[in-house]
Amino acid sequence: MKKSVAKNNRDVRKNNKNGIIALLRDFGSLTKADIAGKMNLTFTAVNNLVDDLMKDRYIVEAGYLDDSSRGRKPMLISLNPGGLYTIGVHISATSIRTAVINLQGKPIIKRTQILKNTLDSEAVIAEILSEIHTILDESGVKSEIIGIGVGAPGPLDPDQGIVLSPPNLPGLQGVSLQNIIEESVHIPVKIEKDANAMAIGELWYGNGRQHNNVLFVDADIGIGSGLIFDQQIYQGHPYGAGEIGHGTIDLDGPRCNCGNYGCLEAVASGMAIVRRVGEELRRGAVSSLEPVFNKGTELQVMDVIQAALDHDDLAEKVLNESARYIGISLANVINLLTPEMIIIGGVLPNYDLNYFQNAKEIALSRCLAVFKDKTLLMPSQLGEHAGVIGAGTVSLAKYINESII
């Protein structure tokens, strides 16, 4: 009986410490009295918990609350921006992004490297390890890095740290990436699907703060999504949930890299946008993109986005089609899951000013009317850094869960 009581007390104390960290993520700086009120704890209990968290370098004093009505100014506390760090690694079909992330979710140093070879496993692994070693050496805080989080294209097995069969990055198929990185750098590593990492990053540090159930959609070169239920990543059984990009949306649509036909990714992703523009140009469409296309230079999705921003009719048309497909898929998700919030990120909404709004309007017009006002749709607050911040957050969440007692 005594052992059970002691364990329960430890669990309560751990949950309360995690609760304080979560409040400081959501609100920035708070007084101990604020925390006590929000958590329904005594001031003495909060004071003891705060002392422990300060000793462990999770939180710091952050000045005084300027409120003369309270008499003596109360001390504010916040997450420690200079205590512990993680490295976030975001691997996409085209690049490797790395960053050192502090406890406030801010990159203190970041790098981007174009992925030169996506087919050969040894080459892909070598590039990933090179980028991790480089940012470790450049960080200046190597001894204070508590872990590395890696956001990689799914599907993958997060428990074993194995990338399974990413359609757009065959060089990582079946690669035990977690073990490979740990053996190279001797730092704990946590692997997570890239969209899941972005979702947890937005939950902790972006537009998902103060929400429990969030869907993140990554509308990028490919299309993926991450699900957060009760502030935890929903993996499915046993993992793989969130492959929104491989739901069929056009029965007679083009072949997808996954082998199926008419997937959302095959008709709405950055790859699909580039393909559609090329098809239209070959048919004789007039566009400012013709010189890029005709001189043999490989057309990039950013070329299309820039052309749309410059009011090119073809670019605007194709991007609007993509946003429409995304919106229809999100309407289906709303009807199925009714999430509190949907966050849309990735290169398409991050850089096309109209993309998010178009997708949002279609989603809300196509879902059941009773759900229309119950789901909040927002753009990504973390923007192009969502992947690396999210990956670093995955590692931080693991560390906190295992180290706080």
C-alpha positions in Angstrom: 0.0 0.0 0.0 2.8 2.5 0.9 4.5 1.8 -2.5 1.2 2.6 -4.3 0.7 5.8 -2.4 4.3 6.9 -3.1 3.9 6.1 -6.8 0.6 8.1 -6.9 2.3 11.0 -5.3 5.2 10.9 -7.8 2.7 10.7 -10.7 0.7 13.7 -9.3 4.0 15.7 -8.9 5.1 14.8 -12.4 1.8 15.8 -13.9 1.8 19.1 -12.0 5.3 19.9 -13.2 4.3 19.1 -16.8 1.2 21.3 -16.3 3.4 24.3 -15.3 5.6 23.8 -18.3 2.5 23.6 -20.5 1.1 26.8 -19.0 4.3 28.7 -19.6 4.4 27.5 -23.2 0.8 28.7 -23.7 1.0 32.0 -21.9 4.7 33.0 -22.0 5.3 34.4 -18.5 3.1 33.9 -15.4 3.3 34.6 -11.7 3.2 31.8 -9.2 -0.3 33.0 -8.1 -1.5 32.9 -11.8 -0.2 29.3 -12.0 -1.8 28.3 -8.7 -5.2 29.7 -9.9 -5.1 28.1 -13.3 -4.0 24.7 -11.9 -6.2 24.8 -8.7 -3.1 24.3 -6.5 -2.0 26.1 -3.3 0.6 28.8 -3.6 3.0 26.7 -1.4 2.6 23.7 -3.7 3.4 25.8 -6.8 6.3 27.4 -5.0 7.9 24.0 -4.3 7.3 22.8 -7.9 8.7 26.0 -9.4 11.9 25.7 -7.2 12.4 22.1 -8.5 11.9 23.2 -12.1 14.4 26.1 -11.7 17.0 23.7 -10.2 16.6 21.5 -13.3 16.9 24.6 -15.6 13.5 24.3 -17.1 12.3 27.7 -16.0 13.8 31.1 -14.9 12.7 34.3 -13.3 11.5 36.8 -16.0 11.2 40.1 -14.3 8.2 41.6 -12.4 4.6 42.1 -13.2 3.9 45.8 -13.6 0.6 46.0 -11.7 0.5 48.7 -9.0 -2.9 47.5 -7.8 -1.2 44.4 -6.2 1.2 46.4 -4.0 4.5 44.6 -4.1 5.2 43.5 -7.7 5.0 39.7 -8.1 7.8 37.8 -9.9 7.1 36.5 -13.4 8.6 33.1 -14.5 9.0 31.7 -18.0 10.6 28.8 -19.7 14.4 29.0 -19.7 15.6 30.3 -23.1 19.2 29.4 -22.3 19.0 26.2 -20.3 18.5 23.0 -22.4 18.4 22.6 -26.1 17.4 20.0 -28.7 18.3 19.6 -32.4 15.4 19.4 -34.9 16.0 17.7 -38.2 13.3 17.9 -40.9 13.9 15.6 -43.9 11.7 16.3 -46.9 11.8 15.0 -50.5 14.0 17.9 -51.5 16.0 19.2 -48.5 17.4 18.6 -45.0 16.7 21.4 -42.5 18.4 21.4 -39.1 18.1 23.8 -36.2 19.1 24.0 -32.5 15.9 24.7 -30.6 15.6 26.2 -27.1 12.9 25.5 -24.5 10.8 28.4 -25.8 10.6 26.8 -29.2 13.0 29.3 -30.9 15.8 28.3 -33.3 19.1 29.7 -32.1 20.9 28.5 -35.2 19.5 26.8 -38.4 20.7 25.3 -41.7 19.2 24.2 -44.9 20.8 21.8 -47.3 19.3 20.6 -50.7 19.1 16.9 -50.8 21.3 15.9 -53.7 20.4 12.2 -54.0 17.0 10.8 -53.0 17.4 7.3 -54.4 20.6 5.9 -52.9 20.3 5.0 -49.2 24.0 5.4 -48.4 24.1 8.9 -50.0 20.9 10.1 -48.2 22.2 8.8 -44.8 25.6 10.4 -45.4 24.0 13.8 -46.1 21.7 13.6 -43.0 24.6 12.7 -40.7 26.8 15.4 -42.2 24.2 18.1 -41.5 23.7 16.9 -38.0 27.4 16.9 -37.2 27.8 20.3 -38.8 25.1 22.0 -36.7 26.3 20.3 -33.6 29.8 21.7 -34.2 28.4 25.2 -35.1 25.9 25.4 -32.2 28.2 26.4 -29.4 25.9 24.6 -26.9 26.8 21.0 -27.8 27.1 19.9 -24.2 23.7 21.2 -23.3 21.8 19.4 -26.2 19.6 16.8 -24.6 18.3 15.1 -27.7 17.7 15.0 -31.4 14.3 14.9 -33.0 13.9 13.8 -36.6 10.8 14.5 -38.7 10.9 12.2 -41.7 8.5 11.3 -44.5 6.0 8.6 -43.5 5.0 6.0 -43.2 7.4 5.0 -40.5 7.6 3.1 -37.2 8.2 5.7 -34.4 8.8 3.0 -31.8 11.6 1.3 -33.7 12.8 4.4 -35.4 12.5 2.9 -38.8 11.4 4.8 -42.0 9.2 2.3 -43.8 8.3 3.3 -47.4 8.2 7.0 -48.1 6.8 7.4 -51.6 8.8 10.6 -52.4 12.1 9.6 -50.8 12.9 6.0 -51.7 16.5 6.3 -50.4 15.1 6.0 -46.9 13.0 3.0 -47.4 13.5 0.5 -44.6 16.3 2.5 -43.0 16.7 2.2 -39.2 17.4 5.9 -39.0 17.2 6.3 -35.3 19.9 3.7 -34.5 22.1 5.0 -37.3 22.1 8.6 -36.0 22.5 7.6 -32.3 25.5 5.4 -33.2 27.0 8.4 -35.1 26.5 11.2 -32.6 25.9 9.4 -29.2 22.9 11.6 -28.4 19.4 10.2 -27.8 17.3 10.4 -31.0 13.5 10.3 -31.5 12.1 9.7 -35.0 8.6 10.9 -35.9 6.6 11.3 -39.1 7.2 14.9 -40.4 3.6 16.0 -40.3 3.2 14.6 -36.7 6.2 16.6 -35.7 4.8 19.8 -37.2 1.5 19.1 -35.4 3.2 18.8 -32.0 5.3 21.9 -32.8 2.2 24.0 -33.5 0.5 22.6 -30.4 3.4 23.6 -28.1 4.6 26.8 -29.8 2.3 27.8 -32.6 -1.4 28.3 -33.4 -2.4 25.1 -31.6 -1.6 26.4 -28.1 -4.4 26.1 -25.6 -6.2 23.5 -27.8 -6.5 19.7 -27.2 -7.5 18.3 -30.6 -5.6 19.6 -33.6 -5.2 18.4 -37.2 -2.1 19.7 -39.0 -2.0 19.5 -42.8 1.3 19.8 -44.6 0.6 21.1 -48.1 4.0 20.9 -49.6 5.9 19.0 -52.3 3.9 16.1 -51.0 0.8 16.2 -48.7 0.6 14.7 -45.2 -1.1 15.4 -42.0 -0.7 14.9 -38.2 -3.4 14.3 -35.7 -3.3 15.5 -32.1 -6.0 14.0 -29.7 -6.0 15.1 -26.1 -2.6 16.9 -26.7 -1.0 13.7 -27.8 0.0 12.5 -31.3 -2.5 9.9 -32.5 -0.5 7.2 -34.2 -3.3 4.8 -35.2 -2.9 1.1 -34.7 -0.1 0.6 -34.3 1.1 3.7 -36.3 0.6 5.4 -39.7 -2.5 7.6 -39.0 -2.8 10.8 -40.9 -1.9 9.8 -44.5 -4.5 12.3 -45.9 -2.4 12.7 -49.1 -3.1 9.2 -50.1 -6.9 9.3 -49.8 -8.5 8.9 -53.3 -10.1 12.2 -54.4 -10.3 11.5 -58.2 -11.2 8.0 -59.3 -9.8 8.6 -62.8 -6.9 10.8 -61.6 -3.1 10.5 -62.3 -0.9 7.8 -60.8 0.5 8.7 -57.4 4.1 7.9 -56.3 2.5 5.5 -53.8 1.2 3.4 -56.7 -2.5 4.3 -56.4 -4.4 6.6 -58.7 -6.2 9.9 -58.0 -4.7 10.4 -54.5 -4.9 13.9 -53.1 -1.2 14.1 -53.3 -1.3 13.2 -57.0 -3.7 16.1 -57.8 -2.9 18.8 -55.3 0.7 18.6 -54.1 3.6 20.7 -55.2 4.6 17.9 -57.5 1.1 17.8 -59.0 1.1 21.6 -59.5 4.3 21.5 -61.4 3.1 18.6 -63.5 -0.2 20.4 -64.3 1.5 23.6 -65.3 3.8 21.7 -67.6 0.8 19.9 -69.2 -1.0 23.2 -69.8 2.2 24.8 -71.3 2.6 21.9 -73.7 -1.0 22.4 -74.8 -0.1 26.0 -75.7 -1.3 27.9 -72.6 0.1 31.5 -72.3 2.0 32.1 -69.1 5.0 34.0 -67.8 6.4 30.5 -66.9 7.0 29.7 -70.6 10.6 30.9 -70.7 11.5 28.8 -67.6 9.7 25.8 -69.0 11.0 26.1 -72.6 14.7 26.6 -71.8 14.9 23.2 -70.2 15.3 24.3 -66.6 13.3 22.1 -64.3 10.2 24.0 -63.2 9.9 24.3 -59.4 6.8 24.9 -57.3 8.2 28.2 -56.0 8.3 29.3 -59.7 4.6 28.7 -59.9 3.9 30.4 -56.6 5.9 33.5 -57.6 4.1 33.6 -60.9 0.7 33.5 -59.1 1.8 36.3 -56.8 2.5 38.3 -60.0 -1.0 37.5 -61.2 -0.1 34.9 -63.8 -3.5 33.4 -64.9 -2.2 29.8 -65.4 -0.3 29.8 -62.0 -3.3 31.2 -60.2 -5.7 28.6 -61.8 -3.6 25.6 -60.9 -2.9 26.8 -57.4 -6.7 27.4 -56.9 -7.4 23.9 -58.1 -5.0 22.5 -55.6 -6.5 24.6 -52.7 -10.0 23.4 -53.8 -8.9 19.7 -53.6 -7.4 20.4 -50.1 -10.5 22.1 -49.0 -12.7 19.2 -50.1 -10.5 16.7 -48.3 -10.6 18.8 -45.1 -14.4 19.0 -45.3 -14.4 15.2 -45.2 -12.1 15.2 -42.2 -14.3 17.7 -40.4 -17.3 15.5 -41.0 -15.4 12.5 -39.7 -13.5 13.8 -36.8 -14.8 17.4 -35.9 -11.4 18.6 -34.7 -11.2 21.7 -32.6 -8.7 23.2 -35.0 -7.2 22.6 -38.4 -3.8 24.2 -39.1 -2.6 24.3 -42.7 1.1 24.7 -43.4 3.7 23.8 -45.9 5.2 25.7 -48.9 1.8 26.2 -50.6 0.0 28.2 -47.9 3.2 29.6 -46.5 4.0 31.5 -49.6 0.7 31.8 -51.6 -1.3 34.5 -49.8 -4.6 33.2 -51.2 -4.1 29.5 -50.9 -5.0 29.1 -47.2 -8.1 31.3 -47.6 -9.3 29.4 -50.7 -8.9 26.0 -49.0 -10.6 27.3 -45.8 -13.6 28.6 -47.7 -14.1 25.3 -49.6 -13.7 23.2 -46.4 -16.3 25.2 -44.5 -18.7 25.4 -47.4 -18.5 21.6 -48.0 -18.7 20.2 -44.5 -22.0 19.7 -42.7 -23.5 23.0 -41.7 -23.7 22.0 -38.0 -19.9 21.7 -37.9 -19.1 24.9 -39.8 -18.8 27.1 -36.7 -17.3 24.5 -34.5 -13.9 24.0 -36.3 -11.3 26.7 -36.3 -9.0 26.8 -39.4 -5.7 28.6 -39.1 -2.5 29.0 -41.1 0.7 27.7 -39.6 2.3 30.2 -37.2 5.7 28.4 -37.4 5.7 28.7 -41.2 8.8 27.3 -42.9 10.3 26.4 -39.6 7.4 24.1 -38.5 9.3 21.0 -39.4 12.6 21.6 -37.5 10.8 23.2 -34.5 8.4 20.3 -34.4 11.1 17.8 -34.6 13.0 19.4 -31.8 9.8 19.5 -29.8 9.3 15.8 -30.3 12.7 15.2 -28.7 12.0 17.7 -25.9 8.6 16.1 -25.1 10.3 12.7 -24.8 13.0 14.1 -22.5 10.6 15.9 -20.2 8.3 12.9 -19.9 11.3 10.7 -19.0 13.3 13.1 -16.8 10.7 14.9 -14.7 9.8 13.2 -11.5 
